[in-house]
Amino acid sequence: MRILNVMMKSKILSLVVLTLALPIASFASSELTVKAVNKLPIARMSQTIELTAKDLAPLGEKDLNKIHVRDSSGKELLCQAVDTDYDDYHKPDMVIFQADFAANQTKTFVVTVGKKHEYTKEDFKAYGRFVRERFDDFAWENDRIAHRTYGKALITWKGEPLTSSSIDIWSKRTSKLVINDWYMVDNYHADMGEGADDYSAGATRGCGGSGVWANNQLYFPSNFVDSRVLANGPIRVMFELVYEPFDANGTKVTEVLRISLDAGSQLDHFQSFYKSNEPLAVAVGLKKVKDEQKEFNAAHGWLAIWEPMEKSLGMQGVAAIVNPKEFDKQAEDKQNNLIVLKAGAGIPVSYWAGFAWDRAGKITSAAAWKKYVDEFSEGLLSPIEVSISP
C-alpha cells in the first residue's frame, strides 16, 4: 500500500510538472510564416528579404545560424545570418534570404529552427577580404561584379604609389568568385576569359566614391587605414572602412564607410558615416570618361552613364542612386560627375552605386542599363513588403 501511495504521488507530481511546463513551451512557435509582396508591376530578381532577431524571437532560438527558410513548395532556400552592429561577440542579429518575384506577385515562406548551417564553396555568391599582400587593398565581389579600394600601404609603395580613396572596378564575365584567383596569379590586367581590371580609378571618385562638397569643390579622405568585416557571404558581403580625418574647406571631417553587396545585384549599397561640427553637403561621384553617354533622372534620384572601356574591351554602364528627397543638384569637377545631396541630409548618407559590363552578357546596351537602374530605383522607393505570422 505504501508503495502504491508513493507511485500515485509520483504520477501526480509528474502531471503537475508537465502541466506547469506546457504554458512555458507554448510561448515558442515551431515555425513562422513570412508573406512577401511585390507591389510594383515589374519583375524583380534576387530580392533580399531581411528578418531581424526581433522578427524571429517567437521561434525561441538565439543562434540565428540555425534558422532555416523554405518556399511554398517546401524547397530549402539558402539563407545567411548577418551581424549588422559589429557587437563584441560578432553575434548575428538578422537573417537574410533571396527570392525572385514576378510583377505584383505575393510569395510565402516558412521559417523554422534546425541544425547550424554548413556552407560549401559553391554556395557562395558574395565575398570580400583585406588583401595585405597587395599593399592593403580591400576587394569584394558577388556573382555579377567585383571591386577594390586602396589601403594606406599603397601610398608609400615605391613601385606604383597611389593616394586615393576611389572605388575601383574589376570587370568580370563569370558568375564564379574570382578575386582570390586573380590576386594569386597576379595577371588580372589581362582578360583570360573571366574578365580583367581594366578601369583606371586613380585619384577620381571611381564608381561611387563620395566626398564633401564645399565652396564648389570636392573634399575627400585619403586611403583607408583600418577595415572590419561584418558579413562575408554566401549571400551578402558587408564591411567597413575607416579613414583618417581630413580637411573640407576649413572643417575637420572624419568618415567610416560601410559597403554591402548582395548576390545578383549590379549595385553596391554605400553608407557614409561622416562626422564634423557643421552640417555637410555630401556628393556622390562617378569618374568622367571620354565619349560617355550621361542621363540624370531627378524624380528617381539616379545618374546613369554608358561609356567605352579602356583598351577597346567593350562598353560599360556606371550609375549612382540617391534618395530623391535628399537630392540638391548636379555638379562636376575636372575628374568626376557628381550628385550633391542637401546639407545635413542624413547620417549615415545612404546611396547605391555600381556598374555593368556588356561582355558579361547580362546588360549589353545603354537602354538596358538605363532600364535596370530605373527599375532598381523604383524598388528602393517601393521595397518588398514583408509581414510575419506564427
Disulfide bonds with the S-S distance in Angstrom:
none
